[in-house]
Amino acid sequence: MMRIYTSDFRVSAGKRIAVMAHCLLNQNVKPHLRARYPGIVDPVLDVLRENGCSVFQLPCPEIAFGGLRRWSQVIEQYDTPKYRDHCRDLSVRVVDQIEQYRKIW
C-alpha cells in the first residue's frame, strides 16, 4: 500500500496537491527496458484519486539533460558539476511554479 504524505499545501475546494516524480506517473520516460509498467502507473493514480489529490508533475531532470534516447546510468555517472547545476536550475523553476500555485489558491 502506498502512503500519501501531505502538507498544508492545498488547492481550492480542500483538495491536496501531490508533487510527483515524472517517471512515477509515466514509465515511458524511463530508459529502454527499465520501465516496470507499460505507461501510466495506475496504482499511483488510484491512491491519488482515492485521497482527493491534484497532481503537480515534476520535470524529469534526466530527460531535460540527456533526452529521451539516453542510456541507463547509475548515480555516479550523473554526479557531475554540470548535472548538479542543471538540477539546481530545474529546482529553482519548480519552486517558482509551486509558489505561484500557492499564491492563487
Backbone as CSV, one residue per row, in Angstrom:
resi,resn,N_x,N_y,N_z,CA_x,CA_y,CA_z,C_x,C_y,C_z
1,MET,0.845,-1.191,0.000,0.000,0.000,0.000,0.882,1.243,0.000
2,MET,0.501,2.208,-0.796,1.243,3.456,-0.889,0.715,4.434,0.147
3,ARG,1.620,5.162,0.750,1.218,6.164,1.728,1.391,7.544,1.114
4,ILE,0.406,8.407,1.296,0.448,9.768,0.775,0.896,10.693,1.894
5,TYR,1.972,11.411,1.678,2.456,12.401,2.626,1.967,13.759,2.162
6,THR,1.324,14.487,3.044,0.752,15.764,2.664,1.287,16.867,3.555
7,SER,1.075,18.081,3.097,1.441,19.244,3.897,0.232,20.177,3.913
8,ASP,0.451,21.411,4.275,-0.636,22.370,4.281,-0.904,22.954,2.908
9,PHE,-0.200,22.480,1.900,-0.367,22.982,0.540,-1.634,22.355,-0.038
10,ARG,-2.695,23.122,-0.086,-3.973,22.619,-0.585,-4.483,23.511,-1.706
11,VAL,-5.159,22.888,-2.636,-5.772,23.649,-3.719,-7.196,23.978,-3.324
12,SER,-7.900,24.679,-4.193,-9.268,25.068,-3.886,-10.129,23.847,-3.588
13,ALA,-11.207,24.060,-2.920,-12.177,23.032,-2.531,-11.567,21.997,-1.591
14,GLY,-10.502,22.383,-0.870,-9.933,21.500,0.128,-9.119,20.340,-0.409
15,LYS,-8.864,20.306,-1.703,-8.071,19.215,-2.264,-6.600,19.382,-1.921
16,ARG,-5.916,18.276,-1.924,-4.467,18.274,-1.706,-3.771,18.157,-3.052
17,ILE,-2.555,18.659,-3.095,-1.757,18.515,-4.296,-0.603,17.578,-3.980
18,ALA,-0.359,16.633,-4.863,0.765,15.702,-4.715,1.843,16.127,-5.697
19,VAL,3.031,16.380,-5.187,4.165,16.732,-6.029,4.840,15.410,-6.370
20,MET,4.776,15.027,-7.650,5.171,13.684,-8.064,6.340,13.688,-9.034
21,ALA,7.201,12.694,-8.885,8.277,12.475,-9.848,7.670,12.127,-11.201
22,HIS,8.247,12.674,-12.238,7.760,12.461,-13.600,7.643,10.969,-13.926
23,CYS,8.691,10.201,-13.631,8.723,8.788,-14.017,7.810,7.919,-13.167
24,LEU,7.388,8.415,-12.010,6.468,7.631,-11.195,5.085,7.605,-11.825
25,LEU,4.731,8.662,-12.524,3.443,8.707,-13.197,3.511,8.154,-14.613
26,ASN,4.642,8.317,-15.283,4.761,7.922,-16.680,6.045,7.129,-16.883
27,GLN,5.918,5.833,-16.946,7.077,4.963,-17.101,7.695,5.038,-18.502
28,ASN,6.992,5.641,-19.452,7.525,5.761,-20.807,8.760,6.657,-20.880
29,VAL,9.050,7.421,-19.847,10.220,8.289,-19.856,11.478,7.568,-19.367
30,LYS,11.328,6.358,-18.892,12.480,5.585,-18.423,13.338,5.153,-19.617
31,PRO,14.641,4.942,-19.379,15.476,4.409,-20.459,14.951,3.060,-20.946
32,HIS,15.303,2.705,-22.150,14.846,1.466,-22.790,14.995,0.257,-21.854
33,LEU,13.906,-0.499,-21.717,13.827,-1.726,-20.921,13.910,-1.505,-19.409
34,ARG,13.750,-0.284,-18.927,13.816,-0.009,-17.497,12.435,0.207,-16.869
35,ALA,11.411,0.396,-17.676,10.066,0.650,-17.151,9.504,-0.608,-16.494
36,ARG,8.740,-0.411,-15.438,8.088,-1.525,-14.746,6.602,-1.604,-15.090
37,TYR,6.081,-0.567,-15.732,4.690,-0.515,-16.184,4.706,-0.101,-17.648
38,PRO,3.655,-0.417,-18.399,3.646,-0.061,-19.822,3.457,1.431,-20.092
39,GLY,3.137,2.212,-19.121,2.914,3.653,-19.317,2.574,4.295,-18.000
40,ILE,1.326,4.705,-17.854,0.861,5.313,-16.607,0.875,4.257,-15.501
41,VAL,1.313,4.661,-14.329,1.353,3.745,-13.185,0.007,3.863,-12.462
42,ASP,-0.919,3.010,-12.872,-2.293,3.078,-12.362,-2.408,3.016,-10.838
43,PRO,-1.652,2.168,-10.134,-1.801,2.142,-8.670,-1.500,3.494,-8.017
44,VAL,-0.553,4.237,-8.566,-0.243,5.562,-8.031,-1.432,6.494,-8.243
45,LEU,-1.951,6.501,-9.463,-3.108,7.364,-9.740,-4.314,6.974,-8.911
46,ASP,-4.504,5.680,-8.689,-5.633,5.225,-7.871,-5.552,5.786,-6.457
47,VAL,-4.359,5.736,-5.850,-4.187,6.251,-4.487,-4.410,7.762,-4.459
48,LEU,-3.873,8.452,-5.454,-4.070,9.904,-5.513,-5.551,10.246,-5.647
49,ARG,-6.229,9.536,-6.521,-7.665,9.764,-6.730,-8.458,9.480,-5.451
50,GLU,-8.147,8.372,-4.792,-8.847,7.998,-3.555,-8.662,9.035,-2.453
51,ASN,-7.535,9.745,-2.474,-7.233,10.740,-1.452,-7.563,12.158,-1.893
52,GLY,-8.252,12.296,-3.032,-8.680,13.604,-3.497,-7.544,14.541,-3.870
53,CYS,-6.461,13.986,-4.377,-5.282,14.794,-4.695,-5.292,15.297,-6.135
54,SER,-4.838,16.511,-6.303,-4.450,17.008,-7.608,-2.972,16.684,-7.757
55,VAL,-2.431,16.820,-8.970,-1.052,16.405,-9.208,-0.237,17.548,-9.800
56,PHE,0.944,17.748,-9.245,1.958,18.613,-9.830,3.085,17.675,-10.233
57,GLN,3.271,17.485,-11.531,4.281,16.554,-12.015,5.611,17.279,-12.192
58,LEU,6.615,16.809,-11.462,7.941,17.401,-11.566,8.550,17.104,-12.934
59,PRO,9.388,17.999,-13.435,10.073,17.687,-14.690,11.094,16.573,-14.454
60,CYS,11.403,15.844,-15.484,12.394,14.776,-15.386,13.775,15.365,-15.663
61,PRO,14.642,15.423,-14.657,15.957,16.013,-14.889,16.796,15.231,-15.887
62,GLU,16.632,13.900,-15.923,17.413,13.095,-16.850,17.018,13.362,-18.303
63,ILE,15.711,13.496,-18.570,15.266,13.790,-19.936,15.714,15.186,-20.346
64,ALA,15.547,16.141,-19.454,15.946,17.510,-19.782,17.452,17.595,-20.024
65,PHE,18.209,16.721,-19.405,19.670,16.735,-19.531,20.147,15.869,-20.705
66,GLY,19.597,14.657,-20.821,20.111,13.704,-21.804,19.158,13.315,-22.914
67,GLY,17.903,13.771,-22.837,16.928,13.443,-23.875,16.271,12.086,-23.679
68,LEU,15.286,11.800,-24.503,14.541,10.540,-24.408,15.365,9.334,-24.844
69,ARG,16.337,9.533,-25.680,17.139,8.413,-26.185,18.397,8.166,-25.351
70,ARG,18.394,8.653,-24.125,19.560,8.457,-23.263,19.656,6.993,-22.848
71,TRP,20.825,6.588,-22.405,21.005,5.231,-21.902,20.888,5.261,-20.384
72,SER,20.689,4.100,-19.829,20.566,3.976,-18.384,21.918,4.247,-17.731
73,GLN,21.914,5.067,-16.694,23.142,5.408,-15.989,22.935,5.238,-14.487
74,VAL,24.021,5.057,-13.789,23.972,4.968,-12.332,24.235,6.358,-11.751
75,ILE,23.970,6.511,-10.466,24.102,7.806,-9.803,25.483,8.414,-10.008
76,GLU,26.510,7.604,-9.908,27.872,8.130,-10.042,28.119,8.765,-11.413
77,GLN,27.446,8.274,-12.441,27.620,8.848,-13.778,26.936,10.209,-13.901
78,TYR,25.872,10.402,-13.138,25.191,11.705,-13.142,25.828,12.688,-12.162
79,ASP,26.636,12.213,-11.282,27.207,13.063,-10.242,28.370,13.890,-10.809
80,THR,27.995,14.900,-11.580,28.976,15.793,-12.192,28.570,17.234,-11.893
81,PRO,29.515,18.163,-11.932,29.153,19.569,-11.705,28.106,20.076,-12.690
82,LYS,28.207,19.678,-13.941,27.246,20.144,-14.960,25.830,19.636,-14.666
83,TYR,25.715,18.366,-14.290,24.392,17.813,-13.983,23.829,18.425,-12.701
84,ARG,24.657,18.629,-11.698,24.181,19.262,-10.456,23.697,20.683,-10.729
85,ASP,24.405,21.431,-11.575,23.947,22.774,-11.962,22.601,22.699,-12.682
86,HIS,22.485,21.733,-13.566,21.229,21.521,-14.307,20.072,21.263,-13.319
87,CYS,20.280,20.385,-12.360,19.232,20.061,-11.379,18.907,21.265,-10.500
88,ARG,19.911,22.034,-10.150,19.692,23.244,-9.347,18.809,24.220,-10.119
89,ASP,19.100,24.413,-11.422,18.282,25.299,-12.256,16.842,24.803,-12.353
90,LEU,16.667,23.507,-12.550,15.316,22.936,-12.601,14.578,23.152,-11.289
91,SER,15.258,22.936,-10.184,14.596,23.062,-8.882,14.149,24.495,-8.609
92,VAL,14.931,25.471,-9.052,14.535,26.875,-8.888,13.240,27.131,-9.648
93,ARG,13.155,26.619,-10.874,11.925,26.804,-11.665,10.732,26.101,-11.025
94,VAL,10.949,24.908,-10.500,9.856,24.164,-9.866,9.356,24.902,-8.631
95,VAL,10.261,25.366,-7.800,9.860,26.103,-6.597,9.087,27.359,-6.989
96,ASP,9.523,28.052,-8.027,8.793,29.232,-8.504,7.373,28.865,-8.939
97,GLN,7.225,27.759,-9.668,5.899,27.332,-10.115,5.004,26.975,-8.937
98,ILE,5.543,26.223,-8.001,4.748,25.828,-6.834,4.336,27.062,-6.032
99,GLU,5.230,28.015,-5.917,4.899,29.254,-5.202,3.765,29.997,-5.907
100,GLN,3.735,29.975,-7.225,2.632,30.606,-7.958,1.310,29.915,-7.645
101,TYR,1.310,28.584,-7.587,0.096,27.868,-7.230,-0.362,28.244,-5.826
102,ARG,0.578,28.327,-4.913,0.224,28.682,-3.529,-0.430,30.057,-3.473
103,LYS,0.053,30.988,-4.299,-0.497,32.344,-4.265,-1.917,32.428,-4.807
104,ILE,-2.256,31.600,-5.796,-3.599,31.715,-6.377,-4.624,30.845,-5.664
105,TRP,-4.181,29.866,-4.877,-5.153,29.023,-4.176,-5.258,29.463,-2.778
